[in-house]
Amino acid sequence: MTILKEENQLEQNKREEPLSLIARAMITGFTGGVIASIAGFVMNYFNFTEISPKSFVLKSWVRASWVDGWLGTAISILIIGLLSLLIALIYYIALRKLYTMWMGVVFGIILWGLIFFVLQPLFPNIPAFVDLEVNTLVSTACLFILYGTFIGYSIAYDYHDTKEKEQKEKEQG
């Protein structure tokens, strides 16, 4: 009986290994993608923008009726979350050491420009940049700035905070 009790106590005292920095960056990326795509759908619903996130990830390549329903919305949110893993990985590799909110803002603007200028020919159902309404341009730019700031500053803060804790542990131990 005491052996079982001691094993339970030892089990309770075990600490779970914390997630690595890159794993936390991936979680941040997926979360940011899901939140940003939901915000994009809300912006489209309230006519702040004439295009919805599923215009980019589904409607450009899939011509099925389910794309316009809730299933198309849910799959679009999931796809954008998964694509956001790649975006977070790029930020982690290239910019994680830049501990400033402004780099996230610039990153969001770069992503917006990349989507609306460079990659626009990949999306045949999205009007050209000059044909989009001003509300769409401003709203999507703001959304991408918020997204870039969330991804960028979250990853940079986590990196900086982890390195700071490691430094304190070295100094104490």
Secondary structure, DSSP 4 states (H G I P E B T S, - for coil): -HHHHHHHHHHHHPPPPPPPHHHHHHHHHHHHHHHHHHHHHHHHHTTS-S--HHHHHTTTT---GGGGSHHHHHHHHHHHHHHHHHHHHHHHHHHTT---HHHHHHHHHHHHHIIIIISGGG-TTSPPGGGS-HHHHHHHHHHHHHHHHHHHHHHHHHHHHHHHHHHHHHHH-
